[in-house]
Amino acid sequence: MKNVKRLWKYFKDNKLFILMALLASAVVSATDGATAYLVKDILDEIFIAKNKDMLRLIPPIVIIVIYGIRLAARFIQSYFIQFAGHHAVQNIRKDLYHKMIHLPMGYYDKNDTGAMMHAS
């Protein structure tokens, strides 16, 4: 929990982007369920019951639109979560750089470069 609190300060600037990614994730989940529901109806009514009238009730454009919505939501989800992650990594690197720049010169004399890289 201590590490989560430490890392949260890097993500809190991007709360809006994380929220948008979560909302897009909910849309992706909803379209997955809608696709499964439509495919179930198609398989049951059209192929099993041989009901050709169902082809007129569920036009293929509905399935294409659902897949388009899912595609857009996945893109938004991926984009915003990656943006927040990259921004957090950038801030972590900036803080690490400032910390290492302000260390006394004696610190660098006493510690090996490999040990500092591993500890960072």
N, CA and C atoms as a LAMMPS dump frame, in Angstrom:
ITEM: TIMESTEP
0
ITEM: NUMBER OF ATOMS
360
ITEM: BOX BOUNDS ff ff ff
-5.0000000000000000e+02 5.0000000000000000e+02
-5.0000000000000000e+02 5.0000000000000000e+02
-5.0000000000000000e+02 5.0000000000000000e+02
ITEM: ATOMS id mol type element x y z
1 1 1 N 0.818 -1.19 0
2 1 2 C 0 0 0
3 1 3 C 0.869 1.265 0
4 2 1 N 2.027 1.142 0.638
5 2 2 C 2.939 2.278 0.699
6 2 3 C 3.421 2.645 -0.709
7 3 1 N 3.721 1.637 -1.517
8 3 2 C 4.183 1.891 -2.882
9 3 3 C 3.08 2.502 -3.736
10 4 1 N 1.847 2.066 -3.521
11 4 2 C 0.725 2.62 -4.282
12 4 3 C 0.563 4.103 -3.967
13 5 1 N 0.685 4.464 -2.706
14 5 2 C 0.591 5.876 -2.319
15 5 3 C 1.723 6.687 -2.938
16 6 1 N 2.912 6.1 -2.97
17 6 2 C 4.044 6.803 -3.567
18 6 3 C 3.843 7.006 -5.057
19 7 1 N 3.314 5.995 -5.733
20 7 2 C 3.114 6.094 -7.174
21 7 3 C 1.903 6.94 -7.532
22 8 1 N 0.918 7.033 -6.641
23 8 2 C -0.304 7.764 -6.963
24 8 3 C -0.019 9.237 -7.261
25 9 1 N 1.018 9.79 -6.616
26 9 2 C 1.301 11.204 -6.866
27 9 3 C 1.705 11.446 -8.319
28 10 1 N 2.185 10.416 -8.999
29 10 2 C 2.55 10.563 -10.402
30 10 3 C 1.339 10.398 -11.32
31 11 1 N 0.316 9.697 -10.847
32 11 2 C -0.87 9.468 -11.667
33 11 3 C -2.003 10.449 -11.382
34 12 1 N -1.945 11.146 -10.261
35 12 2 C -3.077 12 -9.88
36 12 3 C -3.283 13.167 -10.836
37 13 1 N -2.249 13.595 -11.528
38 13 2 C -2.409 14.654 -12.529
39 13 3 C -3.212 14.176 -13.736
40 14 1 N -3.286 12.888 -13.919
41 14 2 C -3.945 12.308 -15.085
42 14 3 C -5.241 11.59 -14.718
43 15 1 N -5.887 12.013 -13.661
44 15 2 C -7.128 11.352 -13.228
45 15 3 C -8.187 11.372 -14.325
46 16 1 N -8.288 12.471 -15.042
47 16 2 C -9.29 12.583 -16.098
48 16 3 C -9.025 11.564 -17.208
49 17 1 N -7.763 11.403 -17.585
50 17 2 C -7.422 10.45 -18.64
51 17 3 C -7.677 9.012 -18.189
52 18 1 N -7.373 8.721 -16.935
53 18 2 C -7.625 7.382 -16.406
54 18 3 C -9.118 7.114 -16.339
55 19 1 N -9.897 8.116 -15.943
56 19 2 C -11.348 7.973 -15.9
57 19 3 C -11.918 7.739 -17.294
58 20 1 N -11.417 8.479 -18.272
59 20 2 C -11.886 8.284 -19.646
60 20 3 C -11.524 6.889 -20.153
61 21 1 N -10.362 6.39 -19.784
62 21 2 C -9.974 5.036 -20.18
63 21 3 C -10.891 4.004 -19.519
64 22 1 N -11.255 4.225 -18.266
65 22 2 C -12.172 3.302 -17.591
66 22 3 C -13.566 3.332 -18.218
67 23 1 N -14.031 4.519 -18.59
68 23 2 C -15.331 4.623 -19.262
69 23 3 C -15.292 3.932 -20.625
70 24 1 N -14.216 4.114 -21.36
71 24 2 C -14.07 3.431 -22.645
72 24 3 C -14.014 1.922 -22.445
73 25 1 N -13.397 1.479 -21.364
74 25 2 C -13.362 0.051 -21.053
75 25 3 C -14.761 -0.488 -20.791
76 26 1 N -15.598 0.309 -20.129
77 26 2 C -16.982 -0.099 -19.892
78 26 3 C -17.749 -0.205 -21.212
79 27 1 N -17.482 0.699 -22.135
80 27 2 C -18.133 0.634 -23.452
81 27 3 C -17.681 -0.609 -24.199
82 28 1 N -16.402 -0.933 -24.121
83 28 2 C -15.892 -2.144 -24.765
84 28 3 C -16.59 -3.377 -24.184
85 29 1 N -16.734 -3.412 -22.875
86 29 2 C -17.409 -4.547 -22.236
87 29 3 C -18.869 -4.627 -22.666
88 30 1 N -19.531 -3.484 -22.754
89 30 2 C -20.941 -3.476 -23.165
90 30 3 C -21.097 -3.945 -24.61
91 31 1 N -20.211 -3.524 -25.474
92 31 2 C -20.313 -3.963 -26.866
93 31 3 C -19.959 -5.437 -27.014
94 32 1 N -19.071 -5.951 -26.176
95 32 2 C -18.807 -7.398 -26.189
96 32 3 C -20.067 -8.177 -25.843
97 33 1 N -20.772 -7.715 -24.822
98 33 2 C -22.016 -8.374 -24.431
99 33 3 C -23.087 -8.245 -25.503
100 34 1 N -23.185 -7.072 -26.124
101 34 2 C -24.178 -6.864 -27.189
102 34 3 C -23.881 -7.749 -28.384
103 35 1 N -22.62 -7.897 -28.718
104 35 2 C -22.24 -8.762 -29.829
105 35 3 C -22.606 -10.214 -29.533
106 36 1 N -22.317 -10.655 -28.326
107 36 2 C -22.662 -12.034 -27.953
108 36 3 C -24.172 -12.249 -27.997
109 37 1 N -24.923 -11.271 -27.533
110 37 2 C -26.39 -11.375 -27.541
111 37 3 C -26.922 -11.444 -28.98
112 38 1 N -26.392 -10.601 -29.862
113 38 2 C -26.84 -10.615 -31.254
114 38 3 C -26.453 -11.908 -31.957
115 39 1 N -25.253 -12.369 -31.726
116 39 2 C -24.806 -13.611 -32.363
117 39 3 C -25.648 -14.787 -31.868
118 40 1 N -26.02 -14.79 -30.612
119 40 2 C -26.885 -15.85 -30.078
120 40 3 C -28.215 -15.851 -30.818
121 41 1 N -28.828 -14.665 -30.969
122 41 2 C -30.096 -14.579 -31.692
123 41 3 C -29.944 -15.022 -33.142
124 42 1 N -28.86 -14.621 -33.756
125 42 2 C -28.637 -14.999 -35.156
126 42 3 C -28.503 -16.51 -35.284
127 43 1 N -27.697 -17.095 -34.425
128 43 2 C -27.507 -18.546 -34.504
129 43 3 C -28.787 -19.31 -34.194
130 44 1 N -29.506 -18.876 -33.17
131 44 2 C -30.715 -19.593 -32.774
132 44 3 C -31.84 -19.44 -33.785
133 45 1 N -32.115 -18.225 -34.197
134 45 2 C -33.284 -17.975 -35.042
135 45 3 C -33.029 -18.222 -36.525
136 46 1 N -31.905 -17.808 -37.018
137 46 2 C -31.675 -17.888 -38.464
138 46 3 C -31.172 -19.263 -38.869
139 47 1 N -30.151 -19.752 -38.189
140 47 2 C -29.542 -21.001 -38.635
141 47 3 C -30.216 -22.241 -38.062
142 48 1 N -30.598 -22.201 -36.807
143 48 2 C -31.188 -23.389 -36.189
144 48 3 C -32.677 -23.491 -36.517
145 49 1 N -33.433 -22.399 -36.316
146 49 2 C -34.881 -22.422 -36.556
147 49 3 C -35.215 -22.147 -38.024
148 50 1 N -34.236 -21.838 -38.839
149 50 2 C -34.416 -21.563 -40.274
150 50 3 C -35.43 -20.441 -40.511
151 51 1 N -35.403 -19.429 -39.668
152 51 2 C -36.317 -18.295 -39.762
153 51 3 C -35.648 -17.187 -40.571
154 52 1 N -35.997 -17.092 -41.854
155 52 2 C -35.367 -16.109 -42.739
156 52 3 C -35.86 -14.692 -42.471
157 53 1 N -36.982 -14.552 -41.798
158 53 2 C -37.496 -13.216 -41.483
159 53 3 C -36.603 -12.474 -40.49
160 54 1 N -35.847 -13.204 -39.692
161 54 2 C -34.939 -12.573 -38.726
162 54 3 C -33.811 -11.811 -39.423
163 55 1 N -33.514 -12.197 -40.671
164 55 2 C -32.483 -11.473 -41.407
165 55 3 C -32.887 -10.021 -41.632
166 56 1 N -34.18 -9.788 -41.746
167 56 2 C -34.662 -8.425 -41.935
168 56 3 C -34.713 -7.665 -40.615
169 57 1 N -34.889 -8.363 -39.508
170 57 2 C -34.958 -7.71 -38.21
171 57 3 C -33.587 -7.29 -37.677
172 58 1 N -32.595 -8.116 -37.924
173 58 2 C -31.23 -7.822 -37.463
174 58 3 C -30.359 -7.602 -38.699
175 59 1 N -30.339 -6.383 -39.196
176 59 2 C -29.519 -6.138 -40.38
177 59 3 C -28.035 -6.22 -40.036
178 60 1 N -27.246 -6.619 -40.993
179 60 2 C -25.796 -6.717 -40.747
180 60 3 C -25.17 -5.382 -40.352
181 61 1 N -25.8 -4.28 -40.729
182 61 2 C -25.234 -2.975 -40.387
183 61 3 C -25.188 -2.765 -38.879
184 62 1 N -26.12 -3.378 -38.136
185 62 2 C -26.124 -3.246 -36.675
186 62 3 C -24.862 -3.862 -36.087
187 63 1 N -24.504 -5.013 -36.583
188 63 2 C -23.289 -5.684 -36.096
189 63 3 C -22.05 -4.873 -36.474
190 64 1 N -22.04 -4.322 -37.671
191 64 2 C -20.903 -3.508 -38.103
192 64 3 C -20.786 -2.254 -37.235
193 65 1 N -21.912 -1.626 -36.915
194 65 2 C -21.896 -0.435 -36.06
195 65 3 C -21.388 -0.786 -34.666
196 66 1 N -21.83 -1.91 -34.124
197 66 2 C -21.369 -2.325 -32.792
198 66 3 C -19.86 -2.558 -32.798
199 67 1 N -19.359 -3.223 -33.849
200 67 2 C -17.914 -3.436 -33.939
201 67 3 C -17.168 -2.11 -34.105
202 68 1 N -17.76 -1.154 -34.827
203 68 2 C -17.138 0.159 -34.969
204 68 3 C -17.058 0.901 -33.643
205 69 1 N -18.136 0.83 -32.868
206 69 2 C -18.136 1.46 -31.543
207 69 3 C -17.089 0.807 -30.653
208 70 1 N -17.008 -0.516 -30.709
209 70 2 C -16.02 -1.222 -29.885
210 70 3 C -14.603 -0.845 -30.305
211 71 1 N -14.378 -0.743 -31.606
212 71 2 C -13.059 -0.357 -32.104
213 71 3 C -12.67 1.028 -31.599
214 72 1 N -13.58 1.983 -31.695
215 72 2 C -13.297 3.339 -31.23
216 72 3 C -13.055 3.364 -29.719
217 73 1 N -13.864 2.626 -28.969
218 73 2 C -13.703 2.597 -27.509
219 73 3 C -12.374 1.953 -27.11
220 74 1 N -11.972 0.913 -27.813
221 74 2 C -10.668 0.285 -27.502
222 74 3 C -9.516 1.232 -27.802
223 75 1 N -9.645 1.972 -28.893
224 75 2 C -8.599 2.943 -29.219
225 75 3 C -8.508 4.007 -28.126
226 76 1 N -9.655 4.55 -27.725
227 76 2 C -9.684 5.583 -26.682
228 76 3 C -9.12 5.038 -25.381
229 77 1 N -9.512 3.817 -25.031
230 77 2 C -9.014 3.182 -23.805
231 77 3 C -7.499 3.047 -23.851
232 78 1 N -6.999 2.505 -24.925
233 78 2 C -5.563 2.277 -25.056
234 78 3 C -4.79 3.6 -25.075
235 79 1 N -5.288 4.567 -25.817
236 79 2 C -4.599 5.848 -25.948
237 79 3 C -4.484 6.554 -24.6
238 80 1 N -5.593 6.668 -23.894
239 80 2 C -5.579 7.439 -22.653
240 80 3 C -4.806 6.739 -21.54
241 81 1 N -4.881 5.414 -21.46
242 81 2 C -4.136 4.729 -20.405
243 81 3 C -2.63 4.777 -20.704
244 82 1 N -2.272 4.696 -21.994
245 82 2 C -0.856 4.823 -22.352
246 82 3 C -0.349 6.237 -22.11
247 83 1 N -1.184 7.228 -22.413
248 83 2 C -0.804 8.619 -22.169
249 83 3 C -0.528 8.841 -20.685
250 84 1 N -1.421 8.36 -19.833
251 84 2 C -1.244 8.517 -18.387
252 84 3 C 0.012 7.786 -17.913
253 85 1 N 0.242 6.598 -18.432
254 85 2 C 1.428 5.832 -18.041
255 85 3 C 2.725 6.495 -18.467
256 86 1 N 2.761 6.973 -19.706
257 86 2 C 3.973 7.648 -20.188
258 86 3 C 4.225 8.949 -19.421
259 87 1 N 3.158 9.654 -19.119
260 87 2 C 3.31 10.897 -18.357
261 87 3 C 3.84 10.6 -16.95
262 88 1 N 3.354 9.541 -16.336
263 88 2 C 3.831 9.162 -15.003
264 88 3 C 5.306 8.766 -15.049
265 89 1 N 5.695 7.983 -16.043
266 89 2 C 7.102 7.575 -16.173
267 89 3 C 7.986 8.796 -16.4
268 90 1 N 7.507 9.736 -17.197
269 90 2 C 8.265 10.967 -17.427
270 90 3 C 8.478 11.731 -16.12
271 91 1 N 7.453 11.819 -15.3
272 91 2 C 7.585 12.524 -14.019
273 91 3 C 8.494 11.778 -13.048
274 92 1 N 8.435 10.457 -13.049
275 92 2 C 9.331 9.664 -12.19
276 92 3 C 10.784 9.896 -12.597
277 93 1 N 11.045 9.874 -13.893
278 93 2 C 12.409 10.103 -14.376
279 93 3 C 12.894 11.511 -14.022
280 94 1 N 11.998 12.486 -14.154
281 94 2 C 12.364 13.868 -13.826
282 94 3 C 12.706 13.986 -12.346
283 95 1 N 11.889 13.383 -11.483
284 95 2 C 12.169 13.436 -10.043
285 95 3 C 13.467 12.716 -9.695
286 96 1 N 13.711 11.588 -10.323
287 96 2 C 14.951 10.85 -10.077
288 96 3 C 16.163 11.663 -10.523
289 97 1 N 16.031 12.311 -11.674
290 97 2 C 17.128 13.149 -12.171
291 97 3 C 17.426 14.284 -11.196
292 98 1 N 16.367 14.957 -10.73
293 98 2 C 16.576 16.065 -9.783
294 98 3 C 17.172 15.574 -8.469
295 99 1 N 16.768 14.405 -8.039
296 99 2 C 17.334 13.859 -6.797
297 99 3 C 18.823 13.558 -6.983
298 100 1 N 19.165 12.945 -8.107
299 100 2 C 20.563 12.557 -8.316
300 100 3 C 21.448 13.776 -8.581
301 101 1 N 20.906 14.8 -9.199
302 101 2 C 21.679 16.014 -9.466
303 101 3 C 22.043 16.738 -8.177
304 102 1 N 21.156 16.689 -7.186
305 102 2 C 21.378 17.431 -5.95
306 102 3 C 22.101 16.626 -4.864
307 103 1 N 22.535 15.415 -5.187
308 103 2 C 23.318 14.641 -4.218
309 103 3 C 24.729 15.233 -4.129
310 104 1 N 25.352 15.127 -2.968
311 104 2 C 26.723 15.661 -2.844
312 104 3 C 27.705 14.823 -3.669
313 105 1 N 28.801 15.434 -4.069
314 105 2 C 29.809 14.747 -4.885
315 105 3 C 30.399 13.544 -4.156
316 106 1 N 30.477 13.613 -2.846
317 106 2 C 31.012 12.49 -2.078
318 106 3 C 30.185 11.219 -2.257
319 107 1 N 28.91 11.383 -2.491
320 107 2 C 28.039 10.219 -2.713
321 107 3 C 28.498 9.446 -3.951
322 108 1 N 28.872 10.171 -4.978
323 108 2 C 29.303 9.517 -6.218
324 108 3 C 30.689 8.904 -6.076
325 109 1 N 31.511 9.459 -5.197
326 109 2 C 32.833 8.888 -4.949
327 109 3 C 32.723 7.571 -4.188
328 110 1 N 31.765 7.477 -3.261
329 110 2 C 31.626 6.29 -2.412
330 110 3 C 30.886 5.16 -3.099
331 111 1 N 30.01 5.441 -4.039
332 111 2 C 29.161 4.408 -4.629
333 111 3 C 29.534 4.153 -6.098
334 112 1 N 29.496 2.891 -6.451
335 112 2 C 29.744 2.512 -7.834
336 112 3 C 28.537 2.878 -8.703
337 113 1 N 28.799 3.112 -9.966
338 113 2 C 27.719 3.458 -10.903
339 113 3 C 26.698 2.326 -11.002
340 114 1 N 27.187 1.098 -11.045
341 114 2 C 26.28 -0.046 -11.129
342 114 3 C 25.372 -0.174 -9.914
343 115 1 N 25.908 0.106 -8.743
344 115 2 C 25.106 0.049 -7.523
345 115 3 C 24.045 1.145 -7.522
346 116 1 N 24.415 2.337 -8.013
347 116 2 C 23.425 3.414 -8.084
348 116 3 C 22.337 3.113 -9.096
349 117 1 N 22.694 2.527 -10.198
350 117 2 C 21.702 2.195 -11.232
351 117 3 C 20.751 1.11 -10.721
352 118 1 N 21.279 0.172 -9.974
353 118 2 C 20.447 -0.913 -9.44
354 118 3 C 19.523 -0.414 -8.347
355 119 1 N 20.008 0.481 -7.507
356 119 2 C 19.209 0.995 -6.411
357 119 3 C 18.125 1.952 -6.923
358 120 1 N 18.352 2.58 -8.041
359 120 2 C 17.379 3.527 -8.599
360 120 3 C 16.239 2.748 -9.135
